[in-house]
């Protein structure tokens, strides 16, 4: 059996019927729950902020040393379904993390 221990992760590789299985140690419960909580927070933020806007400068013309620049407003939208998926994935990870 191979054994590797990281800072907060313990991985045991067991050979069962000539197949390698990876067992993640007890610390993975808290890590899985933490990732689940972070996904829930991200999902709530995606519901609250449906997107963001930024300005992108674009050079229109250049005559000698004179530059004509126009700012274009760009908007990036996040569909609400992304927030719902993140929340559901977070709930699943928390439930799975507590069952282990």
C-alpha positions in Angstrom: 0.0 0.0 0.0 1.3 3.4 -1.0 0.8 6.3 1.4 1.1 10.0 0.9 0.3 12.7 3.4 0.1 16.3 2.5 -0.6 19.3 4.8 -4.3 18.7 5.1 -4.8 15.7 2.9 -4.1 12.0 3.4 -4.2 9.7 0.4 -3.9 6.0 0.7 -3.7 3.9 -2.5 -4.8 0.4 -1.8 -4.4 -2.5 -4.2 -7.7 -4.5 -4.1 -8.1 -7.3 -6.7 -5.2 -5.8 -8.8 -7.0 -2.5 -9.0 -5.8 0.7 -7.4 -8.3 2.5 -5.2 -7.7 5.9 -3.7 -8.9 6.6 -0.2 -9.0 10.2 0.9 -8.4 10.6 4.7 -10.6 12.1 7.4 -9.4 15.6 6.6 -11.2 15.5 3.3 -14.5 15.8 5.2 -13.7 19.3 6.2 -12.2 20.1 2.8 -15.3 18.9 1.0 -17.6 20.8 3.3 -15.4 24.0 2.9 -15.6 23.7 -0.9 -19.4 23.2 -0.6 -19.7 26.4 1.5 -17.6 28.3 -1.0 -19.8 27.1 -3.9 -23.0 28.2 -2.0 -21.5 31.7 -1.4 -20.5 31.9 -5.0 -24.0 30.9 -6.1 -25.6 33.5 -3.9 -23.2 36.1 -5.3 -24.1 35.0 -8.9 -27.8 35.6 -8.0 -27.1 38.9 -6.4 -24.9 40.3 -9.2 -26.1 39.2 -12.6 -23.0 40.5 -14.3 -20.5 43.3 -14.4 -19.6 46.1 -16.7 -16.2 47.4 -17.7 -14.8 50.0 -20.1 -12.6 49.1 -22.9 -10.7 51.9 -24.6 -10.4 51.7 -28.4 -8.3 53.9 -30.6 -10.4 55.4 -33.3 -7.9 57.5 -35.1 -4.3 58.7 -34.9 -3.0 61.8 -36.6 0.6 62.4 -35.8 0.9 62.6 -32.0 -2.9 63.1 -31.6 -4.8 59.9 -30.6 -8.6 59.7 -30.6 -9.7 57.1 -28.1 -13.3 56.1 -27.4 -14.4 54.1 -24.4 -16.7 51.2 -25.1 -18.8 49.9 -22.3 -18.8 46.1 -22.2 -21.1 44.0 -20.1 -20.6 40.4 -19.0 -23.8 38.6 -17.9 -24.1 35.5 -15.7 -27.3 33.6 -16.2 -29.1 32.8 -12.9 -28.9 29.1 -13.7 -25.2 29.3 -12.9 -26.0 30.5 -9.4 -28.5 27.7 -8.9 -26.1 25.1 -10.1 -23.3 26.4 -7.8 -25.7 26.3 -4.8 -26.9 22.8 -5.6 -23.3 21.6 -6.1 -22.4 23.1 -2.7 -25.3 21.4 -0.9 -24.3 18.1 -2.5 -20.7 18.5 -1.4 -21.7 19.4 2.2 -24.0 16.3 2.4 -21.3 14.0 0.9 -18.7 15.5 3.2 -20.8 14.8 6.3 -21.6 11.2 5.3 -18.0 10.1 5.0 
